[in-house]
Amino acid sequence: MTIDWKQYDPDDFYDELISGPGEARAPARRLVRYLGSLSVEEIEARRITAEATIQEMGVSFTVYTDEGNIDRSWPFDIVPRVIDKKLWDVTAAGLKQRLQALNLFIDDIYHDQKILRDRVVPRHILEASQNFRPECVGFSPPCGVWAHICGTDLIRDRDGRFYVLEDNLRVPSGVSYMLENRAVTKRVLPELFDSYRILPVDDYPDILYDTLAELSPRRHREPVIALLTPGIYNSAYFEHAFLAQQLGAELVEGSDLVVGDDDGVYMRTIDGLEQVDVIYRRIDDLFLDPEVFREDSVLGVPGLMRSWKAGRVALANAPGAGVADDKVVYAFVPAIIRYYLDQDPILDNVETYLCDDPKQREYVLKNLEHLVVKPANESGGYGMLIGPHATEVQREEFAERIENNPRNYIAQPTISLSTAPTMVGDGRVEPRHLDLRPFVLQGRELRVTTGGLTRVAMRQGSLVVNSSQGGGSKDTWIVDRGDD
């Protein structure tokens, strides 16, 4: 018994691999044909191998619950997602365009605020921003870049086009799982890496290192790079440790660092203090420096902002970059691209309604059963309303929230997220919804990962892909078909 692709039915959603009963999309034909040649027993054996490999490699994530923090093995599906390189080249160009414009926006916001004076973005949007940092006004970071690492969430609707769902510019996570997904897939489906031209992702640590090194204030020596983590109880700690090891960087907590009288940042070592040039920080702005932000923070480093402003240490992403990591600002990104780059956006936003606007708010409140409502600054799938799946009581509660704080909410149509074949047990595949988080890096150059982290809603019919909400993941293949 093998997979019967003629029985695979994605309904009327766009499927990444299958275009019709028994018909594979061109980039995925070899994969679909190969999986169809394996028996159910062989497929199940490979799935078990993948699970064992994930446990052996220690790939995990932390879920916060009322009972405490729970470490879980990374949920992984062995059927890769396949995207044609020609499509990806256009998508990558759109991602670069987007981050370039957002960095120009952030820099303008902390300097001349021309975009506000020209009324392209309303001034009150900034005045009500939770992530605008007055402490950063007038500062110019190295290369003029504030957001060095961006995780942009993409979705495909029924038309098969990529749309930007949101930009993550503060401390975007997930890239370690992109790398580990590839390592597991190579072990489970090695034959396909001989027959496909799959673009690599394992050069990401080198690209990240180069991006960080370009920020170093000491230009004529090998930079000392540290990754600043909140500690072992953070949900992304596996990624922090993984990336530090891959970069050859020191994994540090706030208590491992001290700011000297010369405003330099020093790391405590068994041989004494060692100066740090670049900090890849994985903690939020408000916990970075108790002298400037939250006085009760034990995660940050007293004097760190002073050192950064003095040019003695570089921080990635820069404090204040989160001003553009706001779902309300997201709605203005097409206008931001046109304003700073004088270009039309290559990638479109999902249609978005601003609850701060009276007319748009009225429409949202009348159509909550058809819309997805999101708070401006939450992440991980928390705090949102999926109207078609919500109860009347939940919709009434959200209507009240919107009325009380309209600036904090946007709404979007319920997107028909694309699907891909996903193993559901006993060698069977069923369609599951997914999205994609590529990573875009900007230092002196702009770089985009070839693919990214594909997140999968493992529950049938679910549109929530976040791992914290029960989602999983699969490897993403950007394939160069050449003359095939």
NORPEMO-V247555 format. One record per helix or strand. SS is the DSSP state (helix for helix, strand for strand). FROM is the first residue (numbers start at 1). TO is the last residue. If there is no record, write none. Layout:
((SS,FROM,TO) (SS,FROM,TO))
This chain:
((strand,2,2) (helix,5,7) (strand,15,15) (strand,18,20) (strand,23,24) (helix,26,37) (strand,39,39) (helix,40,57) (strand,60,65) (strand,68,73) (strand,76,84) (helix,85,109) (helix,114,117) (helix,123,127) (helix,134,136) (helix,142,144) (strand,149,156) (strand,162,168) (helix,175,188) (helix,192,195) (strand,198,198) (helix,204,213) (strand,225,228) (helix,237,247) (strand,250,252) (helix,254,256) (strand,257,259) (strand,265,269) (strand,272,276) (strand,278,281) (helix,285,287) (helix,304,309) (strand,314,316) (helix,321,324) (helix,327,330) (helix,333,341) (strand,348,349) (strand,352,354) (helix,358,366) (helix,368,370) (strand,371,375) (strand,385,386) (helix,387,389) (helix,392,404) (helix,406,408) (strand,409,413) (strand,419,425) (strand,428,442) (strand,446,448) (strand,453,456) (helix,467,469) (strand,472,479))
